[in-house]
Amino acid sequence: MEKIYSTKKNALAYPRVGPETIQFLLAYSKALRIVKHRQFSFEMILN
């Protein structure tokens, strides 16, 4: 049991993200609007 937990795992390798993915996420976040009315929350995507 001691041998299992004593070894260190390799560091996490993050996936590479292309510029088109970043542009898509930025455009989505700019178009997303959240409107709160009393206890309700409405999410709208303004395209």
DABEL-V610149 format. One record per residue. RES is the residue in one letter. OMEGA is omega in whole degrees, -180 to 180 (NA if undefined). Layout:
res = [RES RES]
omega = [OMEGA OMEGA]
This chain:
res = [M E K I Y S T K K N A L A Y P R V G P E T I Q F L L A Y S K A L R I V K H R Q F S F E M I L N]
omega = [-179 -178 -179 -174 -177 180 179 176 176 179 179 177 180 179 177 -179 -179 180 179 176 179 178 178 -179 177 179 179 -178 177 -177 -177 177 178 -179 179 179 -176 -179 -178 176 -178 177 -179 174 -176 178 NA]
